[in-house]
Amino acid sequence: MLTGATAINGTTKTINNTTNNCIIEEKICYGYQAYPNPDLIVRFELNNPEILYTIATPISMDKISGATWIDDKWWCSEYAPESNSNIWIIDHITGEMILVGSSGSSEGLNGLAYDDISDTLYACGSKNLFTIDMQSGTATLVGPFGITNGVMSGLACDGFGMMYGNDLHTDSLYSINLENGSATLIGSFGVDLNHGQDMEFDKETGICYLAAFTVDNGDEGALYTCNLNTAKLTKIGNFGTVTTQITGFAIPYTLDDDDDIIRPRVFINTPTENETVKDTITINGTAYDLDGNIKYVYLKIGNEGDWIKAQGTEQWQKIWDTTIYEDGSYIISALAIDNQGYQSPVVYRKTIVQNHDSEPDKESDLYCEGGFNWINLKPGAIVNGSFIIKNIGDPGSLLNWTISEYPDWGTWYFMPPNGDNVKPED
């Protein structure tokens, strides 16, 4: 288990592992809480989006819709219902908002993305791609996406100048031509997107993330990784502890200036994605480093667990006793550190722990004991009778009953007329 000091510098949470004399960094990223009220400027760990830390209260007139990271600055676009979105820079430490300028865009801007190769800031409206002048904030039209009834709600650019967008109407991922704005369908996300979304790359790892708000199983805000070949999403976790919508999503990064730096890589082999597990299992995988040796592999189970050292390096494993965990979904995180101290990108694997079979529903069963046998009744006569209602169903079951029908002659009174939560043992 990792032990040592923890420090936050604004873009990473550093865990100094004094036991093994190495450092693990957990990436901190940033977003705009658009729902629930009040709107907030927040930060969270990339592998634990449930815990949101408030930085400040925004001063913009409307919500921040899109964002990206440029040279240690958090650039944002403000939502505008029709046109002329404002461009802002937010101090990620204090939350101070600095207005760059009004874009003059022909439609409201939904997303921002920065291309490191061309040193160009791009923005998307629902229908068109724009460039943004980083001195004035002015938007210049590049061209239309060409998606029928499309609503492009987010942009993300990788470290090699490849641009992607997520469309709200088609619930799909697109690649985007930076010369003319045309969008090419990659695939459907497989979720029903609703309201504002945002995409962003962790350019240090090449992983694309989607801060999604969906209407599947009721409104839900969650962070996903996105497969750029298929658009398949892998859920990391929900935002916050209540239904929360995050827009203005930005991930800090520093691209290596030294082309000789080669980071290690790690992979999880078992369990497989969404595999149901129980009892004690072995998590295993591989790791490699092209210019050195793997020194450590670490695992984390769930969002709030500790980083735990695995056995082995290039071929590694860890015994996992699932019986000490409640049944439910868990994210397994893994990273490798080489002998030069470089850390691999964190990889994730979702598993489902199920050590207890679902308890069958307990069935109640009504039984009526007794009845009425009245003869030779005269007009105006008043008679009494009684009967007993029992629950003869499964132990622990509950029976609710009521008198629903009785003869249409005479006047009837029942005491009581109904009963609730009758148990077999009553």
ZICORLIN-V331981 format. One line per field, one symbol per residue. phi: phi as a letter, one per 30 degrees, with the letter a starting at -180 (. if undefined). burial: 1 if it has 24 or more other ideal C-beta (glycine too) atoms within 12 Angstrom, else 0. Layout:
phi = ???
burial = ???
This chain:
phi = .dbkcbbccjbbcccddddchbbcccdcbbacddaddddbcbbaddcbddcccdcacdcddbddcbaacbhibccbccdbdbaiddcbccddccidccddlddiddbdccbbaccddchbccbbcdcbcbcbddccidcbdclddicdhdbdcababddciccbbccddchbcbcbdddbidccdclddibcdbidbacacdddcicccbccbbcdhieacacbcbddcbidcbddlddicbebccbhdbcdabdddcdddbddbbbccbdddiddbahcbcdbabaabdbabdcbbbbbcidcdcdcdddjbdcbaadbdddccdeldbcccbbbbcdcjdcdddcbbdbbdbcbddddddccbdbccjacbcbhdceidcbbabbccbccddeidbccbadcbaecciccbbbddaabhdcedd
burial = 010000000111101010000111111111111110001111111111111110110101011111111100111111110001111111010010100100111011111111110001111111111111010011101101101001111111111001111111011111110100111011001010111111111111111111111100000111111101001011111111001111111111100000000011111100100000100011111110100001111111111000111100110111010100100011111111110001111111111110000000000100000000000000000000000010100000001010000000000000000000010000
